[in-house]
Every structure is written in C-alpha cells, then in structure tokens.
C-alpha cells in the first residue's frame, strides 16, 4: 500500500498528475477506505472555501497599507 500525501491527492483532484501516478491513486481509492475519507475531507474543504463570499477591503485600509509600505521602503 503506497503512501499518498495530501498534496498528491490535491494534484490528483486537479488533474495535474501524470498518468502513472493518477492511475495508482485511482486504484488505491477503490480499495483503501482511509484514502477515500482523506479525499472526501479535501473535497469538502475545497467546496467550503469556494462557497465563502469575499469582500473587498475598505479604501481607507488599502490606503493605510500603501502609506505604511511607502514609509518602510524609504527607510530601507
């Protein structure tokens, strides 16, 4: 039973693995309950992250960051 990292599973889910590794994970997912659970948790987390509604920062916040960065770049 090969060990697959969470990174391997993320690459598999994104379709970014070569055919050999993709097939190895596919076969292991068929027989390994623990690996299927890990894949389920990763997919659920990705789904929740994608469902989060993001808001733009206030202009005042952005301006404060820019002023801070400008002060720091002058002193360096």
N, C-alpha and C positions, 0 to 999 in steps of 0.2 A: 504494500500500500504506500504509494508516494505521498510526500508531504507537499501540500499546496499552500502558499501564503495568501493572505487577503489580497495582496497586490496581484497575484496570479488570477484570483477569482474576478477582480475588477477588470483586468485586461481581457479575460475570457468573456465577461458580460458585455464589454465594449466592442468585442470583435477584433481585438488588436493582438491576438496571439497567432503564431504560425500554426500551420495545420497539425503538426505533430503534437504540440502542447494542447491545442484546442481539443483534439481527439482524446488525448489522455485524460483531460479534465471531464470531458463528456462521459467517457466510460466510467470514471470514478464516481461521478454524480449518480450514475444509475445504481451503483451498489453500496455507496457509502452514505448512510443516513446523516452522520455528523457533518460531512461536507455539504450535503444538501441544506442542512439547517444553517450553516455558515453563509451559504449563497443566499438563502432566504432573508437572513438578517441584513446582509449587504444591500440586497434589492429593496427591502423595506426602508432602510435608512436613506437610500438614494431617492426613493419615492417621496419620503417626508421632506427631504431637503428641497426637492423640486417644487413641492407644494407651498413652501414658505413664501409669503409675499414680502418682497423687499421694498424699502422706502428710500428715497434719495435723502442725503443729509441736507440740513438747512444751509443756506448760503453763508450765514454767519459762521457756522462750523468750518466750512471749507476755507473761508477767508482767514480764519484764525490759524488753521493748519498751514496755509500758504505763508502768512506772516511769520510764523514760527520757523518754518523751513528757510525763509529768506534770511532771518536773523542768524540762524545756525550756519548757513552757507557763507555768510560774510565773515564770521569769526574763525572759520577753518582755514 
